[in-house]
Amino acid sequence: MKRFISYDESLTILNNIIFKAKTKEKLFLTNCIGRVLACNISADENSPQYPTSAMDGYAIKFEDQKNDFIEIIDKNPAGCVVESEVSNGVCIKTFTGSLIPNGADTLIPIENVEVINNKIKVTKEVPKGFAIREIGENYKKGEVLIKEGTIIGFAEIGVLASLNISQIPVYCMPNVAIASTGSEILDLGEEQINESQIRSSNHLTIEALAKKAGANTIQMGVVKDDIDSITKLLESGLEKADIVVTTGGVSVGDYDFVQDVIKEKLNAEVLFHGVTVKPGMHILLAKKDEKVILALPGFAYSSTVCAILYLLPLIYNYEGANKKLPIVKARINQDFPLKMNKTIFTACNVKYENNEYSIDFEGKKQGTSAILTNMLGNPALLIQKEDSKDIKAGELVDILLLNELK
């Protein structure tokens, strides 16, 4: 009899998978949003390169603030280099972003002066060096600004653009092949010819999850329950993809052939088959050479939850991204006993108010692991570890935010 491992054990195995050497591609800046940077980015110059004005005002010598008046001798718009210099008794009107004229050591804002006959009278003094951006205030030449492994966001795009970098190398995303298995299931558009047939949603739901995580997807549709069809499916998937995901055929039924093909036809290395998790339990993870096979249960809710728990971390792992599933604390509105010695994921509703998350179960249906509609709305998954205690109303619990998945 096979040994079921704990959820935590299964995650340790999954996180220790080493994929082939990561490949890189160069993309234009704004096409890199959400991707993982494949090199360090360093500054090739100081920013700013010269002392620069931080606001509109007058470039002066600090000690001249004690004078009755300071004469205005020139204007210094942004983008120009003024030839005039500041000396005692004179000032230059200087605008935000302009270079500070030679001789000046302070910028006094326009709000702090009165202008009288081309002279200024200081009405409120400022400290020496006020409103002058020093050389290298943003960053200094040679400084590492963005480290390899960073997930590119809007701030990184802005910094890269300021460095005049238009393209950057990022790690490639995995190719994920997806299929549903089962002689009783129908793909979109297929006609039902008997009452036992049901419409498959698994392969499309999982494709949506993989795409949301940034993976390249290969949709392989619905495959019948027979050894040859499943063997061809997995062999084809392994040729095209880095990760192959199937649903159905991993339990202990007479027609559950996926596990047999993985173990006997492909001679893949089974990393685990069976986890004390609900929904899921019979989930199988295997390696074939440098490729990974993830075989999920057939029920819609089970396959979706397991794809979230296992496929998304596999994609993060492949890309080298420091991404995590969005697990937060929330306050529960009712007692919730632990029903079995498994790690249980239960659909609930979540909202954020009064500076905390709270959950309830209004409208959530109780039943089998086929109820995918429980994930509609503003859903989360309540997490109960197998060694946890019964939950009491008002306690803080762990939840996984489904609408915050990356």
C-alpha positions in Angstrom: 0.0 0.0 0.0 1.4 3.4 -1.0 2.4 5.9 1.7 0.6 9.2 1.7 2.8 12.1 2.7 1.9 15.3 4.5 1.1 18.6 2.6 4.3 20.2 4.1 6.4 17.2 3.0 5.0 17.5 -0.6 5.8 21.2 -0.7 9.4 20.5 0.4 9.8 18.0 -2.5 8.2 20.4 -5.0 10.4 23.3 -3.9 13.6 21.3 -4.2 13.0 20.4 -7.9 15.8 21.8 -10.1 14.8 22.6 -13.6 17.3 22.7 -16.5 19.5 25.8 -16.8 17.3 28.8 -17.1 17.2 30.4 -20.6 16.9 34.1 -21.1 15.3 36.4 -23.6 15.7 40.2 -24.2 12.5 42.2 -24.1 11.6 45.9 -24.5 11.1 47.5 -21.1 7.3 47.7 -20.9 7.0 44.0 -22.1 8.9 43.0 -18.9 6.2 43.8 -16.4 5.9 40.9 -14.0 9.0 39.1 -15.4 12.2 38.2 -13.5 15.3 40.1 -14.2 18.2 37.9 -15.4 21.2 40.2 -14.5 22.2 43.0 -12.1 21.5 46.5 -13.3 24.2 49.1 -12.3 24.3 52.8 -12.8 26.8 53.9 -15.5 26.8 57.5 -14.2 25.8 59.7 -11.2 22.2 60.9 -11.0 22.1 63.9 -11.0 25.5 64.4 -12.6 25.6 68.0 -11.4 24.0 70.0 -8.6 20.4 70.6 -9.6 17.5 72.7 -8.5 14.7 70.9 -6.6 12.2 73.8 -7.0 11.6 77.2 -8.5 13.5 79.9 -6.8 16.7 82.0 -6.8 20.2 80.7 -6.7 22.1 82.7 -4.1 25.1 82.7 -1.8 23.9 81.6 1.6 25.2 84.6 3.5 23.5 87.1 1.2 20.1 86.4 2.9 21.1 89.0 5.4 21.3 91.7 2.7 18.5 94.1 2.3 18.3 93.2 -1.5 19.9 90.8 -3.9 20.0 91.8 -7.6 18.6 89.4 -10.2 21.1 89.2 -13.0 19.8 86.3 -15.2 17.2 83.5 -15.7 18.1 79.8 -15.7 15.3 77.6 -17.4 15.5 73.9 -17.2 17.4 72.4 -20.1 19.7 75.4 -20.5 23.2 76.0 -19.3 23.4 79.6 -18.0 26.8 81.3 -18.4 26.3 83.9 -15.7 27.7 83.2 -12.3 26.5 84.0 -8.8 28.6 86.2 -6.7 27.9 88.2 -3.5 25.0 90.5 -3.9 23.5 88.9 -7.0 21.2 86.0 -7.8 19.9 84.0 -10.8 16.3 83.0 -11.1 16.4 79.2 -11.4 13.7 76.7 -12.2 12.9 73.1 -11.1 15.3 70.7 -12.8 17.8 73.4 -13.8 21.5 73.1 -13.1 22.6 75.3 -10.2 24.7 78.2 -11.5 28.4 78.4 -10.7 29.0 80.3 -7.5 25.6 79.5 -5.8 25.4 77.3 -2.7 21.7 77.7 -1.8 18.3 78.0 -3.6 15.7 80.2 -1.9 12.1 79.4 -3.0 10.1 82.1 -4.8 7.6 81.9 -1.9 10.3 83.2 0.5 11.1 86.5 -1.4 9.5 89.7 -2.6 10.6 91.0 -6.0 11.1 94.7 -6.1 12.6 96.5 -9.2 14.6 93.4 -10.4 15.8 92.7 -6.9 14.7 90.2 -4.3 14.1 90.8 -0.6 14.3 87.7 1.5 11.2 87.4 3.7 12.0 83.9 5.2 15.5 82.5 5.4 16.5 78.9 4.5 19.4 76.7 5.6 22.6 76.5 3.5 22.3 74.2 0.6 18.5 74.3 0.7 16.7 72.8 -2.4 19.9 71.8 -4.1 20.0 68.2 -5.3 23.6 67.0 -4.8 25.6 64.9 -7.3 24.5 61.3 -7.0 21.5 62.0 -4.9 19.4 59.4 -6.9 22.3 57.0 -7.3 26.0 56.9 -7.8 28.0 55.5 -10.7 28.7 51.8 -10.3 25.9 51.3 -7.7 23.8 48.1 -8.2 20.3 49.5 -8.5 18.2 46.4 -9.4 19.4 42.9 -8.5 19.1 39.8 -10.6 15.9 37.9 -9.6 13.9 41.0 -9.1 10.3 40.9 -10.4 10.0 43.9 -12.8 7.4 46.5 -11.8 6.6 50.1 -12.6 9.4 51.5 -10.4 12.0 49.2 -12.1 10.7 50.4 -15.5 11.2 54.0 -14.4 14.7 53.5 -13.2 15.7 51.5 -16.3 14.3 54.2 -18.5 16.3 56.9 -16.6 19.4 54.8 -17.3 18.6 54.9 -21.0 18.2 51.1 -21.1 15.5 50.0 -23.6 15.8 46.2 -23.4 16.7 43.9 -20.6 17.3 40.2 -20.2 14.6 38.3 -18.3 14.2 34.6 -17.5 12.0 32.7 -19.9 8.7 31.3 -18.7 8.0 27.6 -18.7 5.9 25.9 -21.4 3.0 24.1 -19.7 1.0 21.4 -21.5 -2.5 20.8 -20.1 -5.1 18.0 -20.7 -8.1 16.5 -19.1 -8.5 12.7 -19.2 -11.7 10.7 -19.0 -13.9 8.8 -21.4 -16.9 10.4 -19.8 -15.9 14.0 -20.4 -16.6 16.3 -23.3 -14.6 19.2 -24.6 -16.2 22.5 -25.6 -18.6 22.1 -28.6 -18.7 18.2 -28.4 -22.2 16.8 -28.5 -23.5 14.8 -25.6 -24.6 11.3 -26.7 -25.5 9.7 -23.4 -26.5 10.9 -19.9 -23.2 9.8 -18.3 -21.1 12.3 -20.2 -20.2 15.6 -18.5 -18.6 18.8 -19.8 -14.9 19.2 -18.9 -13.8 22.6 -17.5 -10.5 21.4 -15.9 -8.1 21.9 -18.8 -9.4 25.4 -19.5 -9.5 26.4 -15.8 -5.9 25.3 -15.4 -4.8 26.9 -18.6 -6.2 30.2 -17.2 -4.3 29.8 -14.0 -1.0 29.0 -15.8 -1.5 32.0 -18.1 -2.2 34.3 -15.2 1.1 33.2 -13.7 2.8 34.1 -17.0 3.5 30.6 -18.4 3.3 29.7 -22.1 0.4 27.2 -22.4 -0.1 24.3 -24.8 -3.8 23.2 -24.7 -4.0 19.5 -25.4 -7.8 19.1 -24.8 -9.6 16.0 -23.7 -8.1 12.5 -23.9 -10.0 9.2 -23.5 -9.3 6.7 -20.7 -7.1 4.2 -22.5 -3.4 3.3 -22.2 -2.4 4.2 -25.7 -4.2 7.6 -25.8 -2.7 8.7 -22.5 0.8 7.4 -23.4 0.7 9.5 -26.6 -0.6 12.5 -24.7 2.2 12.4 -22.1 4.9 11.7 -24.7 3.7 14.5 -26.9 3.4 16.9 -23.9 6.9 16.1 -22.7 8.3 16.8 -26.2 6.7 20.3 -26.2 6.6 21.4 -22.6 8.6 21.8 -19.4 5.6 20.9 -17.2 2.8 18.6 -18.2 -0.4 18.8 -16.2 -3.3 16.3 -16.5 -6.5 15.9 -14.6 -8.2 12.6 -13.8 -6.9 9.0 -13.8 -4.6 9.2 -10.7 -6.9 7.4 -8.1 -7.2 3.6 -7.6 -10.1 2.8 -10.1 -10.0 0.2 -12.8 -9.7 3.0 -15.5 -7.3 5.3 -13.8 -4.5 4.8 -16.3 -2.5 8.1 -15.9 -0.6 6.8 -13.0 0.2 3.5 -14.8 1.5 5.3 -17.9 3.7 7.6 -15.8 5.2 4.8 -13.8 5.3 1.9 -16.2 5.3 3.2 -19.8 7.4 6.4 -19.2 9.5 5.0 -16.4 9.3 8.5 -14.8 10.7 9.1 -11.4 7.7 9.5 -9.1 8.4 12.1 -6.4 5.2 11.5 -4.6 1.8 9.9 -5.2 -0.7 10.7 -2.5 -0.8 13.6 -0.1 -2.9 14.0 3.1 -4.7 17.0 1.7 -8.3 17.7 1.0 -9.3 18.2 -1.8 -6.7 16.2 -3.7 -5.2 13.3 -1.9 -4.2 11.2 -5.0 -2.1 13.9 -6.6 1.0 12.7 -8.3 4.2 14.5 -9.1 6.9 12.9 -11.3 10.1 13.8 -13.2 11.0 12.6 -16.6 14.6 13.7 -17.5 14.4 17.5 -16.9 10.6 17.7 -17.4 7.9 17.6 -14.7 4.5 15.8 -14.8 1.8 16.9 -12.4 -1.2 14.6 -12.4 -4.2 16.1 -10.6 -7.6 14.7 -9.5 -10.6 14.8 -11.9 -13.2 16.7 -9.9 -13.3 20.4 -10.9 -12.8 21.9 -7.4 -10.1 19.4 -6.5 -8.1 19.9 -9.7 -8.4 23.7 -9.4 -7.3 23.8 -5.8 -4.4 21.4 -6.4 -3.3 23.4 -9.5 -3.1 26.5 -7.3 -1.2 24.7 -4.6 1.2 22.8 -6.9 1.3 24.1 -10.4 1.7 27.8 -9.5 4.7 27.2 -7.2 6.2 25.0 -10.0 5.9 28.0 -12.4 7.4 30.3 -9.8 10.3 27.8 -9.2 11.0 27.5 -12.9 11.2 31.2 -13.5 13.3 31.8 -10.4 10.7 34.2 -9.1 10.5 35.0 -5.4 6.7 34.7 -5.6 4.6 33.1 -2.9 0.9 32.1 -2.7 -1.0 35.0 -1.1 -1.6 33.6 2.4 -2.8 36.1 5.0 -4.5 36.1 8.4 -8.3 36.6 8.6 -11.0 36.6 11.4 -13.6 33.8 11.1 -17.2 34.4 11.9 -18.2 30.9 13.1 -16.9 27.8 14.8 -15.2 25.4 12.3 -14.1 22.0 13.6 -11.3 20.0 12.0 -13.1 17.1 10.4 -10.2 14.9 9.5 -6.4 14.5 9.9 -5.6 16.2 6.7 -4.6 19.7 5.5 -8.0 21.0 4.4 -8.7 23.8 2.0 -12.3 25.1 2.3 -13.9 27.7 0.0 -15.1 30.8 1.8 -16.0 34.5 1.2 -13.5 37.2 2.2 -13.7 40.9 2.8 -11.4 43.5 4.1 -12.7 46.1 6.6 -11.6 47.7 9.8 -8.0 47.0 8.8 -8.3 43.2 8.7 -9.6 40.4 6.6 -12.7 38.5 7.7 -14.3 35.4 6.2 -17.7 33.7 6.2 -19.3 30.8 4.4 -22.6 32.4 3.2 -23.7 30.8 0.0 -20.9 28.2 -0.1 -22.3 24.8 -0.9 -21.4 21.7 1.0 -20.8 18.5 -0.9 -18.3 16.8 -3.2 -15.1 18.2 -4.6 -16.8 19.0 -7.9 -18.4 22.3 -6.8 -16.3 24.8 -8.7 -19.0 27.5 -8.3 -17.7 27.9 -4.7 -14.8 29.9 -6.2 -17.0 32.6 -7.7 -17.4 36.0 -6.1 -14.7 37.2 -3.7 -13.3 33.8 -2.7 -10.6 32.5 -0.4 -9.5 29.1 0.9 -9.5 28.6 4.6 -6.4 26.5 5.5 -6.6 24.0 8.3 -3.4 22.1 8.9 -3.7 18.4 9.8 -2.1 19.0 13.2 -4.3 22.1 14.0 -7.2 22.3 16.5 -10.9 23.1 16.1 -11.4 26.7 15.1 -13.6 29.0 17.3 -15.6 32.0 16.0 -13.6 35.2 16.2 -10.2 33.5 15.9 -7.6 34.5 13.4 -7.0 31.8 10.7 -4.9 31.4 7.6 -6.5 31.9 4.3 -5.3 31.9 0.7 -6.7 34.9 -1.3 -7.8 33.5 -4.7 -8.3 36.9 -6.4 -4.7 37.9 -5.5 -3.0 34.9 -7.3 -0.1 35.9 -9.5 
